[in-house]
C-alpha cells in the first residue's frame, strides 16, 4: 500500500534567516550567494548584504531593516506540496512453512513513513512545507487530501 499527502492553496512564510549580525556558528542558506555585494547589485537581486561591523556601528536601526525583509512578501512561498507519506509491504508466509512451528499465521511487514517530497516550491530551499508554525493563509488542513494506492 502507498499513501500520499497532497496539500494545495496555502502560502508559507520562509524561515527568518536574515540578520544584521552572524557568528561562525550560524548556518547560511544558499540564498546568500545571490546577495548584494557591491554597488549596482540592487538591479539584479533584492537579497540584502551581509552587514559588516562598520555598518552595524553606524546604524543602530539596521536590525529592523533585516527583520522587515524577513517578514516581507519576498519571503513567502507557495505551500503546495505532494509527499509520499507511507509505504507498506506485507507477506504472509505459507502455512506449510509454519505448521512445523505450531503457529497458525506468520507474516512479515515492512513499513516506511514520511519518505520524501515529490513536489514542493523551489523557494522553500529544504524548509518542510508541512511544518505549520509559519503558515500565512489559509489553514492547510482545509485543502489537504490523502490518496491511498493499493
N, C-alpha and C positions, 0 to 999 in steps of 0.2 A: 504494500500500500504506500502511496505517496500523498503527502498533504502539502499544499502550497497556500501561502497567505498573500493576498493581493490587497493593497491599500491605495486609494486614489482620492484626489480632491483636497488635500491639505497642504499647508506650507510650513516649513521648518526654519527656525532661526538657527543659523550656523553658530558653532561654538565661539564665544568671545575671546579670541586668541591674541588680538592686537592690544599692545600696551606701550606706554612711553618708556618703560624700563624692562630689561630682561636680565637674567643671570645665566651662567653656564649650565644651570640645571633645567632651564626651560627648553621644551621641545618646540621646534619651529615647523609650522606647516609648509607644504611645498608652495603655497601661495606667495610666500615671502620672496621667492626668486623673481617674481614679477613686480616687486615694489618700486617705489620712487627711489632713485639712486643719485640722479644728477638733474640739474635744471633742464626742463623740457620734457621730462618723463611724464608730466601730467597729461600730455597729449596721447600717450599710449596705455596708461594704467590709472586706476583710482585707488590702488593699494598703497597705504601710507608708508613713508620712510621709517626705518628703524632709527629712532631718535638717539643722538649721541649725548654725552654728558653736557656739552655746551648748550644744546637745545633745552635740556631739562633745567639747567640752572637759570637760563634767561626767560623761561616761560613757565610760570607756576601753574598755569591752567592747561598745560599740554595733555595731561591725563584725561581731561574732559573731552578733548578732541578725539582721542583714540576710543574712548567709551562711546562717543556719538557715532563713530564709524562702525563699531561692533554692533550697534543696535539700529543701524540704518537699513534701508531697503536693499542695499547692495549685499547685505549679509543674510539674505533669505534664499532658500532653495525649495524647489518643489518636493513635497513629501511623498510622492507616488513611489511605490516600490512593489516588487514581487520577490518573495522569499520562499526558498524551499524549506518548509517548516519541519517536516518529519518524513522519514523514510523507514519502513519496517519490512523485513523479510522473515518468514517463518517456515519451518519444515517439520512435519510430523514424521518421526521415524517409523518404519514399517513394523507391524505387530510381530512378525516372525523374528525380528532382531531383539525385541524387548521382552518377549514371552519368557525366555530362559531366566531373566532377571526378576520375574514375578511382578512386573509392572504392567499396568493396563494401557497407559498412554505416556509417551515421552516425546517432547518436541524441542526444537531449537529456535530461538528468535534472536534476530539482530535488528537493533533499532538505533537510529541516529536522529537527533533533534537540532533544529536551527543550523542547518548545514552551511548555507551561503545565500547571498542575494543574487537573484537572476537579473534584476534591473533596479537601479536607483539613480537619481540625478547626479551627474558628474561633479556638480558644485559641492556635494557633501564631503568629498575627499576622505572617505573612510568613516565619516560620522554615521552612526547607526540611525536610520530613519525611524526605527520603531521605538527609540528612546524618547519618551513623551514629555520630558521637562521643558523643552524649548519649542513646543508646537504653537504656532501662531493662530491658524484658522483652517478649517473647523476642527472639531474634536474627531480624531481619526477613526475611532470605533464606529462612527456613524456610516462610514463609507468603506468598510473592510469586508472581505469575503474569504472564506476558507474553501478551497477546492480540493476534494479528495479524488484520487485516481487509484483505481484498483488494478 
